[in-house]
Amino acid sequence: MPDGSRLRRHLAAAAGALCLAAPPLAAQESGGGGSGGLAGPVGAPVGGASLGAPVEPFATWQPAGPGRMTAGGAASSAPNVRLGPFGAPFAAPSEAAGAGDPGRAWNIVPSIAVDVGATDNVFQTHSDRRRDAYTVITPAILIDGATERVRAIINYAPSAQLYATYTDQNRVAQLGNGMVLAELIPGRLFLDMRGSASLGTSSGGFVPSGVQTVNRNDQVQNYNFQVSPYYVHRFGSAATAQLGYAFQYSAQEGTTQFQPGATLPSFNNQDYIGNRGYLVVRSGEDLGRLALQGRVDGTVFSGTGVYDGAHVYVASLEARYAITPTIAVLLEGGYEDIEYAGTNPNRIQDAIWSVGARLTPTPESFLTVRYGHRGGFDSPSLQAGLQLGGFTRLTASYVEQLATSATNAQDLLSTTTLDELGNPVDSQSGAPVLYANAFFPAQSGLFRMKTGAVTLTQSWPRDSVSLSAYYQEQIPISAAPGTLISQTTGYYGGISWTHELTPSTALNLGVQIGRSEYGNQPATTVIYANAALYHQINDRLSGVVRFIYSTQTSDVAASEYSQSVILAGLRQTF
């Protein structure tokens, strides 16, 4: 049977994401990397890594797998489980499926999940509640593998949701993540490809784990894709250079969304193509405690709305000086030229700078703090991944940036890796990543975005607990022509507990509470609770029963609602 430590770790990671891969330049930082602990080529991050990145990336901190010891020094036999949103795969491949088999270069695990459920409020309305039953069919494929020249992990799980009565709510959601790294010339020329498909909402206020229960007209389908060939050259021990190009594509598709009382929509379909070129040169071992890095990076956009004729050009020089082996100071200076279109065309030609420090108390822990000027404003930033003993990990982040919801998701592609189930996690801290967070609204415009997150995960031999909190504020800068965008603030937190009842059965309980403020509208408070019981029937067949309850309260009665969902499902792995 699969390892119980992985059961708890995968559930904890999924719970963190629901309450919500590339290593550094090999010549400059400790090696490692790869998705799910796979062997294969080791490249460099697209666009290069900051000098503030941790010495040991998260990819070197792997959960115990089949045949590996857990943190407690003993192996367990419980199944691998991922209790995500209904309709999504909820179990990892079993040993019988060949996942994690060191004798196989590639593991291809197809599966199909069928959930049957019922809800007492299909449209999430205050009055005139409508009941319905539905079926969710989720074919999926998980591919992971590595050869001497290629490393890849792909998790694709499209989900068809079919209603018995209100067939206008039928939908097919595209969900998946993938990363492929090919070494075309050993140690020199690489090709990095990565992409994601995810669901968000145009109004916000929905916890991510409940996004598939949202009214179809409020859902936003997100697509992000990037392919980047790059060349790495080492000048002995003096320096390493990375020269690359990245083709980017992002799209957001959904129903045109009007906020109450508005004459213009806050969301329209939008997409863009980005052409990015970059050159990064980093000093080598010759400078000892001092590290220097120069960067020239430029992206030209072609698209609709604020992307029409937009560009971002940055030139910078970073310095890092190690005071001790665990403490380093960080400095950065440079210049940026940024232009976006829209109702308030934004042009920034300004100096950039930052000061900060990086602490690395252990190889598994780091803390990077900075304060600087970028995007036309001053702001602090924080990135942390702290291993607080063998059973506890704390991750935290805070950043302010000039971005749209689409460019924000595109940037995440370059800073994430995938775990053994194909779920995106931050490549530095290991924190779960959401390319589209349903609690924060997708609007068609440019914003100053303030985003923060913190997650604490504690594991025991048969239990794991995850505490998470998330925050985002969007301050409007420029709207796409024909739309009206507003300032929004959202924050939510939750707790999730997983208990291994038997080696093949697990119980998951979770509660999340959030508050959302949208423009001049009254704030809303959301409470979301779920319970799930998972059982591994045999090596290839698993089942789950879930109950979900959500409620929204507001000073305006028409904005209030409650919804209950119950469903049961089976998943067959082939």
Stockholm file with secondary structure:
# STOCKHOLM 1.0

chainA/1-574         MPDGSRLRRHLAAAAGALCLAAPPLAAQESGGGGSGGLAGPVGAPVGGASLGAPVEPFATWQPAGPGRMTAGGAASSAPNVRLGPFGAPFAAPSEAAGAGDPGRAWNIVPSIAVDVGATDNVFQTHSDRRRDAYTVITPAILIDGATERVRAIINYAPSAQLYATYTDQNRVAQLGNGMVLAELIPGRLFLDMRGSASLGTSSGGFVPSGVQTVNRNDQVQNYNFQVSPYYVHRFGSAATAQLGYAFQYSAQEGTTQFQPGATLPSFNNQDYIGNRGYLVVRSGEDLGRLALQGRVDGTVFSGTGVYDGAHVYVASLEARYAITPTIAVLLEGGYEDIEYAGTNPNRIQDAIWSVGARLTPTPESFLTVRYGHRGGFDSPSLQAGLQLGGFTRLTASYVEQLATSATNAQDLLSTTTLDELGNPVDSQSGAPVLYANAFFPAQSGLFRMKTGAVTLTQSWPRDSVSLSAYYQEQIPISAAPGTLISQTTGYYGGISWTHELTPSTALNLGVQIGRSEYGNQPATTVIYANAALYHQINDRLSGVVRFIYSTQTSDVAASEYSQSVILAGLRQTF
#=GR chainA/1-574 SS CCCHHHHHHHHHHHHHHHCCCCCSCTTTSCCCCCGGGCCSCCCCCTTCCCTTSCSSCGGGSCCCCTTSCCTTSCCCCCCCBCCCSTTSCCBCCCGGGTTTCTTCSEEEEEEEEEEEEEESCTTCCSSSCCCEEEEEEEEEEEEEEECSSEEEEEEECCEEEEESSCGGGCEEECCEEEEEEEEEETTTEEEEEEEEEEEEESSCCCCGGGGGGSCGGGEEEEEEEEEEEEEEEEETTTEEEEEEEEEEEEEEEECCBCCTTCSSCSBCCEEEEEEEEEEEEEECGGGTTEEEEEEEEEEEEEESGGGTTCEEEEEEEEEEEEEETTEEEEEEEEEEEEEECSSSCEEEEEEEEEEEEEEEEETTEEEEEEEEEETTEEEEEEEEEEECSSSEEEEEEEEEEEECHHHHHHHHHHHEEECTTSCEEETTTCCBCCSSCTTSCCCSEEEEEEEEEEEEEEECSSEEEEEEEEEEEEEEEEECTTCCCCCEEEEEEEEEEEEEEETTEEEEEEEEEEEEEETTSCCEEEEEEEEEEEEECSSSEEEEEEEEEEEEEESSGGGCEEEEEEEEEEEEEC
#=GC SS_cons         CCCHHHHHHHHHHHHHHHCCCCCSCTTTSCCCCCGGGCCSCCCCCTTCCCTTSCSSCGGGSCCCCTTSCCTTSCCCCCCCBCCCSTTSCCBCCCGGGTTTCTTCSEEEEEEEEEEEEEESCTTCCSSSCCCEEEEEEEEEEEEEEECSSEEEEEEECCEEEEESSCGGGCEEECCEEEEEEEEEETTTEEEEEEEEEEEEESSCCCCGGGGGGSCGGGEEEEEEEEEEEEEEEEETTTEEEEEEEEEEEEEEEECCBCCTTCSSCSBCCEEEEEEEEEEEEEECGGGTTEEEEEEEEEEEEEESGGGTTCEEEEEEEEEEEEEETTEEEEEEEEEEEEEECSSSCEEEEEEEEEEEEEEEEETTEEEEEEEEEETTEEEEEEEEEEECSSSEEEEEEEEEEEECHHHHHHHHHHHEEECTTSCEEETTTCCBCCSSCTTSCCCSEEEEEEEEEEEEEEECSSEEEEEEEEEEEEEEEEECTTCCCCCEEEEEEEEEEEEEEETTEEEEEEEEEEEEEETTSCCEEEEEEEEEEEEECSSSEEEEEEEEEEEEEESSGGGCEEEEEEEEEEEEEC
//
